[in-house]
């Protein structure tokens, strides 16, 4: 299935060309960029710290489950003695 490519007609292109472009001043762009970079670095550090939590919780749950099953087996064997 081919997608249709939309090509604007001249009226739409002319109307869009009449719109003014509003760009932020370079100083403001740099302030925003610096703020977002620092936020991304902070998020990156937080995600690295959360990384060990991703495997610790399942490992802890698995350990508790294994202990529970081991105790259940021990009690079941005690019943059959």
C-alpha positions as CSV (number, residue, x, y, z in Angstrom):
1,X,0.0,0.0,0.0
2,X,1.5,3.3,-1.0
3,X,1.0,6.4,1.1
4,X,-0.1,9.5,-0.6
5,X,2.3,12.5,-0.4
6,X,0.6,15.7,0.4
7,X,1.9,18.7,-1.5
8,X,0.5,22.1,-0.6
9,X,-0.9,24.2,-3.3
10,X,0.3,27.7,-3.9
11,X,-2.4,29.3,-1.8
12,X,-1.3,27.4,1.3
13,X,2.4,28.0,0.6
14,X,1.7,31.8,0.2
15,X,-0.3,31.9,3.4
16,X,2.4,30.1,5.4
17,X,5.2,32.4,4.0
18,X,3.3,35.4,5.3
19,X,3.7,34.2,8.9
20,X,6.5,35.8,10.9
21,X,9.2,33.7,12.5
22,X,9.7,34.2,16.2
23,X,13.1,33.0,17.4
24,X,14.4,33.2,21.0
25,X,17.5,35.3,21.6
26,X,20.7,33.3,21.7
27,X,21.3,34.1,25.4
28,X,17.9,32.7,26.3
29,X,18.5,29.6,24.2
30,X,21.8,28.9,26.0
31,X,20.1,29.4,29.4
32,X,17.4,26.9,28.5
33,X,19.9,24.5,27.0
34,X,22.1,24.6,30.2
35,X,19.0,24.1,32.4
36,X,17.8,21.1,30.5
37,X,21.3,19.6,30.3
38,X,21.7,19.8,34.1
39,X,18.2,18.3,34.5
40,X,19.2,15.4,32.2
41,X,22.4,14.8,34.1
42,X,20.5,14.8,37.4
43,X,17.9,12.3,35.9
44,X,20.8,10.2,34.6
45,X,22.4,10.0,38.1
46,X,19.0,9.1,39.6
47,X,18.4,6.3,37.0
48,X,21.8,4.9,37.8
49,X,21.0,4.7,41.5
50,X,17.6,3.2,40.7
51,X,19.4,0.5,38.6
52,X,20.4,-1.6,41.5
53,X,16.8,-1.4,42.9
54,X,15.6,-3.0,39.7
55,X,17.3,-6.3,40.4
56,X,17.3,-6.1,44.2
57,X,13.6,-6.3,44.7
58,X,13.0,-9.3,42.4
59,X,16.0,-11.1,44.0
60,X,14.6,-10.4,47.5
61,X,11.2,-11.6,46.4
62,X,12.7,-14.8,44.9
63,X,14.7,-15.4,48.0
64,X,11.6,-15.2,50.2
65,X,9.7,-17.4,47.9
66,X,12.5,-20.0,47.9
67,X,12.5,-19.9,51.7
68,X,8.7,-20.4,51.8
69,X,8.8,-23.3,49.4
70,X,11.7,-24.9,51.3
71,X,9.8,-24.7,54.6
72,X,6.7,-26.1,52.9
73,X,8.7,-29.1,51.7
74,X,10.3,-29.6,55.1
75,X,6.8,-29.6,56.8
76,X,5.3,-31.9,54.1
77,X,8.2,-34.3,54.6
78,X,7.7,-34.2,58.4
79,X,4.0,-35.1,57.9
80,X,4.9,-38.2,55.9
81,X,7.5,-39.5,58.4
